Amino acid sequence: MSDWPCGISTGCFYKTDIRHALPLVRDGGFNLIEVCSFPAHLDYHNPALVREAATLMERLGIEANSFHAPFADRIDISSLDHGQREAAVREVFTACEAAHTLKARYLVLHPGPESDGKPRPEERYQRMTAAADSLNQIAHRCRDLGLILLLENMLPHLMFGHTSDILFLLGAVHETNIGTCLDTGHAFLSGDLRTVVHKLSGHLRMLHVNDNLGDRDGHLPPGEGAIDWISLVRQLRQWRFHGPLILELAASHESPERIMEHARNARSYLGEIIAKLELSDPATPP
């Protein structure tokens, strides 16, 4: 698929022990993954368990493109409470150690809190400054471990839910091992998808690929929602994107085999779009 490798997030099996999920992913036809940090899937606080997962991945021929840092209401790197903020940074540091053990290239992070609503303007600026301070610490730790820190655009009802917020944070981080992960579903819901590739082009390292109907973050396979994938792929080619596409699909009550079938179909769907555009619409410099 051009030079955009396509992998899958293990989040579609987030309630399944990673040691049981990895063979399902491999047998389903994928060898590039983003590792989900949900505790029931992988207790990243347990170094022995993380090492066991890394050994199994190597045996199965599976590569960790990325590790998704944990996110929860209590993990708020923008908190104005110093103790809570420092605890959140320490939690992300633990995730960094796990990502390093798994030989991941990227650590993907939600830079803002998961709680609904947005603060008043004066508090918002204070929180953005606090988040930037936390991110400088996290990026420094990632550099020491050979990781690249990627900030993911969040849902529009949350803090840092718009592209301008991500750009502010990128400008406030002193380290150079930092970029962005574009979540297509989040950007579509926020109304940013039409322009986000242009705005993030110099920082964009990978995509979380998923679809929705414009009403909620459905994490549907591409082609099953309302996103215009032809337009998005055309933008990516125009801005000379070179990076992985990670399918981030919803967990479901369907069988693992059926979930992986959806993933393969989504990969084929994107591959067909990319191939057609490569033949009919040669990329030109922006």
C-alpha positions in Angstrom: 0.0 0.0 0.0 2.4 2.7 -1.3 4.9 3.4 1.4 2.2 3.6 4.1 2.3 0.4 6.1 -1.1 -0.6 7.5 -1.3 -2.0 11.0 -4.0 -2.4 13.7 -4.4 -1.3 17.3 -4.9 -4.1 19.8 -7.5 -2.0 21.3 -10.1 -4.0 19.4 -9.2 -6.7 22.0 -8.8 -4.4 24.9 -10.6 -6.8 27.4 -8.4 -9.8 26.2 -5.0 -10.5 27.7 -2.4 -9.4 25.2 -0.8 -12.8 25.3 -4.1 -14.3 23.9 -4.8 -11.4 21.5 -1.4 -11.4 19.7 -1.9 -14.7 18.0 -5.4 -13.5 16.9 -3.8 -10.5 15.3 -1.1 -12.5 13.6 -3.5 -15.2 12.3 -5.8 -12.4 11.1 -3.1 -11.1 8.8 -1.4 -8.3 10.6 2.2 -8.0 11.8 2.3 -4.3 12.7 0.4 -3.1 15.8 -0.2 -0.3 18.2 -0.3 -1.8 21.7 -3.3 -0.8 23.9 -2.5 0.1 27.5 -5.9 -0.9 29.0 -5.1 -2.8 32.2 -7.1 -5.9 31.4 -5.2 -6.1 28.1 -1.7 -5.3 29.3 -0.7 -4.3 32.8 2.2 -2.0 31.8 3.1 -1.7 35.5 4.3 -5.3 35.5 7.7 -5.3 33.8 7.8 -9.1 33.7 4.5 -9.3 31.9 5.6 -6.6 29.4 8.8 -8.6 28.7 6.7 -11.7 28.2 4.6 -9.8 25.7 7.7 -8.5 23.9 9.1 -12.0 23.6 5.8 -13.4 22.2 5.7 -10.5 19.7 9.2 -11.4 18.5 8.3 -15.1 18.2 5.1 -14.3 16.2 6.9 -11.8 13.9 4.8 -8.9 15.2 6.3 -5.4 15.3 5.1 -2.6 17.7 4.8 0.6 15.7 3.4 2.4 18.8 2.3 2.2 22.3 -0.8 4.1 23.4 -0.2 5.8 26.7 -3.0 5.3 29.3 -5.8 7.8 29.5 -8.3 8.3 32.2 -9.8 11.2 34.3 -7.1 10.8 36.9 -4.3 11.0 34.3 -4.3 14.7 33.7 -1.0 16.2 32.6 -2.7 19.6 32.4 -4.0 19.6 36.0 -3.5 22.8 38.0 -3.0 20.6 41.1 0.8 20.0 41.2 0.5 16.6 42.9 -2.0 15.3 40.5 0.0 16.6 37.5 3.2 15.0 38.7 1.4 11.7 39.4 0.1 11.8 35.8 3.6 12.4 34.4 4.9 9.5 36.5 2.1 7.3 35.1 3.2 8.2 31.5 6.8 7.5 32.4 5.8 4.0 33.3 4.1 3.7 29.9 7.3 4.9 28.3 9.3 2.1 30.0 6.8 -0.4 28.7 6.9 1.0 25.1 10.7 0.8 25.2 10.6 -2.9 26.3 8.1 -3.6 23.5 10.5 -1.9 21.0 7.9 0.5 19.9 8.9 3.5 17.9 6.2 5.9 19.0 4.4 6.7 22.3 0.9 8.1 21.4 -0.5 10.4 24.1 -3.8 12.3 24.7 -2.4 15.6 25.8 -5.5 16.8 27.7 -7.9 15.5 30.3 -10.7 13.1 29.5 -13.3 15.0 31.5 -16.1 16.7 29.5 -16.3 20.4 29.2 -13.8 23.2 28.7 -12.4 25.6 31.4 -12.8 29.4 31.4 -10.3 31.2 29.2 -7.9 32.2 32.0 -7.9 28.6 33.4 -7.5 27.2 29.9 -4.3 29.1 29.3 -2.9 28.0 32.7 -3.8 24.4 31.8 -2.1 24.6 28.4 1.0 26.0 30.1 0.9 23.2 32.7 0.5 20.6 29.9 3.4 22.0 28.0 5.6 21.7 31.1 4.5 18.1 31.5 5.1 17.3 27.9 8.7 18.7 28.1 9.3 16.2 30.9 7.7 13.3 28.9 9.4 14.2 25.7 12.8 14.2 27.5 12.1 10.8 29.0 11.0 9.5 25.5 14.3 10.8 24.0 16.3 8.9 26.7 14.5 5.7 25.8 14.7 6.2 22.0 11.0 6.9 21.6 9.2 9.6 19.6 6.3 11.3 21.4 3.2 11.8 19.3 0.3 14.0 20.4 -3.1 12.8 19.3 -5.9 15.2 18.4 -8.7 14.7 20.9 -12.5 14.8 20.6 -14.0 18.3 20.1 -15.8 18.4 23.5 -12.6 17.9 25.3 -9.6 20.2 25.9 -7.1 20.1 23.1 -9.9 19.0 20.8 -8.9 21.2 17.9 -5.8 21.5 15.7 -4.8 24.9 17.1 -4.4 23.4 20.5 -2.0 20.8 19.3 0.0 23.4 17.4 0.3 25.4 20.6 1.7 22.5 22.5 4.1 21.5 19.7 5.5 25.0 19.8 5.9 24.9 23.6 8.0 21.7 23.7 11.7 22.1 23.5 12.6 18.6 22.5 12.6 17.6 18.8 11.5 14.0 19.1 7.8 15.1 19.0 5.1 15.0 16.4 1.4 14.2 15.9 -0.9 11.3 15.4 -4.0 12.2 13.5 -7.1 10.4 14.6 -9.4 10.6 11.6 -12.6 10.0 13.5 -11.8 12.8 16.1 -10.9 15.3 13.3 -14.1 14.5 11.4 -16.2 15.1 14.5 -14.4 18.4 15.2 -14.8 19.6 11.7 -11.0 19.8 11.2 -10.6 16.9 8.7 -10.7 19.0 5.6 -7.7 21.1 6.6 -5.9 19.2 9.3 -3.4 17.5 7.1 -2.3 20.9 5.8 -2.0 22.3 9.3 -0.1 19.3 10.7 1.8 18.4 7.6 5.3 19.2 9.1 4.5 17.2 12.3 2.4 14.3 11.1 4.0 10.9 11.7 1.1 8.4 11.7 -2.7 8.1 11.6 -5.3 6.4 13.7 -7.6 5.3 11.0 -11.3 4.9 11.8 -14.7 6.1 10.5 -17.9 7.4 12.0 -21.3 8.8 11.0 -20.7 12.3 12.4 -22.7 11.6 15.5 -20.3 9.9 17.8 -16.8 8.4 18.0 -17.9 5.1 16.5 -14.5 3.7 15.5 -16.0 2.1 12.4 -13.9 0.5 9.7 -13.0 3.0 6.9 -15.8 3.1 4.3 -18.6 2.3 6.8 -19.1 5.9 7.9 -19.3 9.4 6.4 -15.6 10.3 6.0 -14.5 11.1 2.4 -11.5 8.9 2.3 -10.6 9.8 -1.3 -10.2 13.4 -0.3 -8.2 12.5 2.8 -5.8 10.2 0.9 -5.4 12.9 -1.8 -4.4 15.4 0.9 -1.9 13.0 2.4 -0.3 12.3 -0.9 -0.2 16.0 -1.8 1.6 16.8 1.5 4.0 13.9 1.0 2.9 11.9 4.1 5.2 9.0 4.8 4.0 6.9 7.7 1.9 4.1 9.0 -1.9 3.8 9.0 -3.1 2.1 12.2 -6.6 0.9 12.2 -8.2 1.8 15.4 -11.5 -0.2 15.4 -14.1 -0.6 18.1 -14.2 -3.7 20.1 -17.4 -5.7 19.5 -19.3 -8.8 20.5 -18.3 -10.4 17.2 -15.9 -13.3 17.1 -12.1 -12.4 16.9 -12.1 -13.9 13.4 -14.9 -11.6 12.3 -13.2 -8.5 13.8 -10.0 -9.3 11.9 -12.1 -9.8 8.7 -13.4 -6.3 9.2 -9.8 -5.1 9.6 -8.6 -6.9 6.4 -11.5 -5.4 4.5 -10.7 -1.9 5.7 -7.0 -2.4 4.7 -8.1 -3.5 1.2 -10.5 -0.6 0.9 -7.8 1.9 1.7 -5.3 0.1 -0.5 -7.6 0.4 -3.5 -8.1 4.1 -3.0 -4.4 4.7 -2.7 -3.6 2.6 -5.8 -6.3 4.4 -7.9 -5.0 7.8 -6.9 -1.4 6.8 -7.6 -2.4 5.8 -11.1 -4.8 8.7 -11.9 -3.7 11.6 -9.8 0.1 11.9 -9.5 1.1 13.7 -6.3 2.3 17.3 -6.8 4.1 19.5 -4.4 1.7 21.6 -2.2 
